[in-house]
Amino acid sequence: MKQFILLAFSFFNWVVIARAQDMDNAGDYLSAINKAHTEMNKRYMEYVSAAAHGRRARKVEKLRKQVIDNVEKAQDYTLNLPYYKGDNTLRQSSIDYIKMCYSIFNDDYAKIVNMEEIAEQSFDAMEAYILLQEKTNQKLDEAFEKMRKATETFAAKYHINLIENTSELNQKIGVANQLSHYHNQVYLVFFKCNWQDNNLSKAIHDKKLNDAEQARNAVIKYAKEGIAVLDTTKGFEGDLALVSTCKQVLKFYLKNAENEVPKVTEYFVKEENFQKIKKSMEGKSSPSKEEVDAYNKAVNDINLAVNTFNQLNNTMFTGRNEAIKNWEDASKEFYDTHMPHYKR
């Protein structure tokens, strides 16, 4: 039940309408700058596609390094470009943008990969993990916006007619950006309740009734809050499957906490009382018939309670595993359906 990393890079391409084909022409110069970004885009989209379609971050580490290699090539290519008639503004803006991309993939992304190892240890850790991804995306958006403005300023200065490119690659990158944010929001709703349910299971296993009751109340609280959030969450491009599955999982946790868990804790109380009766009985050398009858009845009662407890535990265990599997299947189906496949 892992949350894989998916950074939402923002890229752009421009179609440049120019009259000549040489580096003294402003349109061709802008096309040369744009070429470096295009190569980065292609390698990045290949990485995103691989990460989204079922592979963990470390398994696609090779692709990430290939992205970094392409960023470095883009930087070398841009550094070797001359100033345009003494004007270095566009070239420098591109260099700054490419350097930011390198920093994101080489430094920030490494932090995200390291955080992945501890993200599932608590809700706060998972929230911080996803928040770091969102902040990283924000840095990329800000860098992208600066580059876009520099491009438009250059085009206006040198009378270049720009048409924003709506190529298949750009469209796929745009979908990836939206997909990442949407899934993160639904995933956090799921994880918050699932985390508390795990705490509840552990407390029950350790027979810590106070901890179990606290966790049970937390599950009820977060399940209700999560369902309320999901009730107002729109589908991704009209697809409500992920939201619907998440809601069903939360409803299972809610029903489990409200109806089944009290039966489990009730059994522990019965077991504790039986142990007291048993200890008292074992301490008597010649118990009365009434005491023997009462003890035998207690034995029968606890045996019935054990059978009920075991059946309940099996039902809860099976239901919990099924709920989690349904979520994982829905999450995979969500990415398989909406994340564009891409290979160079």
Buried (B, 14 or more C-beta within 10 A) or exposed (E): EEBBBBBBBBBBBBEBEBEEEEEEBBBBBBBBBBBBBBBBBBBBBBBBBBBBBEBEBEEBBEBBEBBBEBBBBBBEBBEEBEEBEEBEEBBEBBBBBBBBBBBBBBEBBEEBBEBBEEBBEEBEBBBBBBEBBBEBBEEBBEBBEBBBEBBEEBBEEBEBEBEEBEEEBBEBBBBBBEBBBBBBEBBBBBBBBBBBBBBBBEBBEEEBBEBBBBBBEBBBBBBBBBBEBBEEBEEBEEBEBBBEBBBBBBBBBBEBBEEBBEEBBEBBEBBEEBEEBBEEBEEEEEBEEEBEEBBEEBBEBBEEBBEBBEEBBEEBEEBBEEBBEBBEEBBEBBBEEBBBEBEE
